[in-house]
């Protein structure tokens, strides 16, 4: 993405901040990750799920070199969990759907949960989040600048529990 921005091929990009984010990136806030569990999972009774309570859970994970799999793996390892992998996917929506059908749990950005699955989503403790940045082209025009200002006014740090309730 950085390469595309430098070549002027993108007007504006939203992305998770990482070591390769351009210096010109504009931090917008943080996005919380949520756990998606299968229908009837006992942890769905909680308002927030302790990651340690999922130590025996199998996981629907992402491709080996994906940033999302890195977030999932780091969150679990930070909580003393060596994840058992039920499946690997390349798309977040697929991970959510497979988790919802009971293949295993998954950890996904709250905004990436497709409509209709909100009742199977819970925020986790300790909270897992990732900074969100916007990158605009160097010679940005009034359209890109206005969109960036609109994005800056958005509430990016809204807790996942509130976001899930507002989707219902």
For each residue, the residues with C-beta under 8 A, 3 or more apart:
1: 4 5 10 13 15 135
2: 5 6 20 21 22 135
3: 6 7
4: 1 7 9 10 13
5: 1 2 8 9 10 13 22 135 136 137
6: 2 3 22
7: 3 4
8: 5 137 138 139
9: 4 5
10: 1 4 5 13 135 137
11: 136 137 140 143 144
12: 134 135 136 137 140 144 147 148
13: 1 4 5 10 134 135 136
14: 28 132 133 134 151
15: 1 18 21 25 132 133 135
16: 31 67 130 131 132 133
17: 21 25 27 130 131 132 133
18: 15 21 67
19:
20: 2
21: 2 15 17 18 25 133 135
22: 2 5 6 25 135
23:
24: 135 136 138
25: 15 17 21 22 133 134 135
26: 133 134 135 136 148 152
27: 17 131 132 133
28: 14 132 133 134 151 152 154 156
29: 131 132 154 155 156 157
30: 129 130 131 132 156 157
31: 16 109 110 111 129 130 131 132 156
32: 109 110 123 127 128 129 157 158 159 160 163
33: 71 75 107 108 109 110 124 128 129 130 160
34: 107 108 109 110 113 121 122 123 124 160 164
35: 43 49 51 54 105 106 107 121 122 123 124
36: 95 96 99 100 105 106 107 108 113 117 120 121
37: 41 43 44 49 99 100 105 120 122
38: 41 99 100 101 102 103 105 120
39: 100 101 102 120
40: 44 102
41: 37 38 44 102 105 120
42: 45
43: 35 37 46 49 53 54 122
44: 37 40 41 119 120 122
45: 42
46: 43 49 50 122
47: 122 123 161
48: 122 123 124 125 161
49: 35 37 43 46 53 54 122 123 124 125
50: 46 53 54 124 125
51: 35 54 75 76 79 81 124 125 126 128
52: 55 79 80 81
53: 43 49 50
54: 35 43 49 50 51 57 81 105
55: 52 80 81
56:
57: 54 84 104 105
58: 83 84 85 86 103 104 105
59: 72 76 83 84 85 86 104 105 106 107
60: 86 87 88 89 95 98 99 103 104 105 106
61: 69 72 73 83 85 86 87 88 89 95 106
62: 66 68 69 72 88 89 90 92 95
63: 66 69 88 89 90
64: 69 88
65: 69
66: 62 63 69 70 90
67: 16 18 70 71
68: 62 71 72 92 108 109
69: 61 62 63 64 65 66 72 73 88
70: 66 67 73 74
71: 33 67 68 74 75 107 128 130
72: 59 61 62 68 69 75 76 83 106 107
73: 61 69 70 76 77 83
74: 70 71 77 78
75: 33 51 71 72 78 79 107 124 128
76: 51 59 72 73 79 81 82 83 107
77: 73 74 80 81 82
78: 74 75 126
79: 51 52 75 76 126
80: 52 55 77
81: 51 52 54 55 76 77
82: 76 77
83: 58 59 61 72 73 76
84: 57 58 59 104
85: 58 59 61 88 104
86: 58 59 60 61 98 103 104
87: 60 61 98 103 104
88: 60 61 62 63 64 69 85
89: 60 61 62 63 94 95 98
90: 62 63 66 94
91: 94 95
92: 62 68 95 96 108 109 112
93: 96 97 112 114
94: 89 90 91 97 98
95: 36 60 61 62 89 91 92 98 99 106 108
96: 36 92 93 99 100 106 108 112 113 114 117
97: 93 94 100 101 114 117
98: 60 86 87 89 94 95 101 103 104 106
99: 36 37 38 60 95 96 102 103 104 105 106 120
100: 36 37 38 39 96 97 117 120
101: 38 39 97 98
102: 38 39 40 41 99
103: 38 58 60 86 87 98 99
104: 57 58 59 60 84 85 86 87 98 99
105: 35 36 37 38 41 54 57 58 59 60 99
106: 35 36 59 60 61 72 95 96 98 99
107: 33 34 35 36 59 71 72 75 76 124 128
108: 33 34 36 68 92 95 96 112 113
109: 31 32 33 34 68 92 112 113 130
110: 31 32 33 34 113 121 123 160 163 164
111: 31 163
112: 92 93 96 108 109
113: 34 36 96 108 109 110 117 118 121 164 167
114: 93 96 97 117
115: 118 167
116:
117: 36 96 97 100 113 114 120 121
118: 113 115 121 164 167 168
119: 44 168
120: 36 37 38 39 41 44 99 100 117
121: 34 35 36 110 113 117 118 160 164
122: 34 35 37 43 44 46 47 48 49 160 161 164
123: 32 34 35 47 48 49 110 127 159 160 161 164
124: 33 34 35 48 49 50 51 75 107 127 128
125: 48 49 50 51
126: 51 78 79
127: 32 123 124
128: 32 33 51 71 75 107 124
129: 30 31 32 33 157
130: 16 17 30 31 33 71 109
131: 16 17 27 29 30 31
132: 14 15 16 17 27 28 29 30 31 156
133: 14 15 16 17 21 25 26 27 28
134: 12 13 14 25 26 28 148 151
135: 1 2 5 10 12 13 15 21 22 24 25 26
136: 5 11 12 13 24 26 140 144 145 148
137: 5 8 10 11 12 140 144
138: 8 24
139: 8
140: 11 12 136 137 144 145 148
141: 144 145
142: 145 146
143: 11 146 147
144: 11 12 136 137 140 141 147 148
145: 136 140 141 142 148 149
146: 142 143 149 150
147: 12 143 144 150 151
148: 12 26 134 136 140 144 145 151 152
149: 145 146 152 153
150: 146 147 153 154
151: 14 28 134 147 148 154
152: 26 28 148 149
153: 149 150
154: 28 29 150 151
155: 29 158
156: 28 29 30 31 132
157: 29 30 32 129
158: 32 155 162 163
159: 32 123 162 163
160: 32 33 34 110 121 122 123 163 164
161: 47 48 122 123 164 165
162: 158 159 165 166
163: 32 110 111 158 159 160 166 167
164: 34 110 113 118 121 122 123 160 161 167 168
165: 161 162 168
166: 162 163
167: 113 115 118 163 164
168: 118 119 164 165
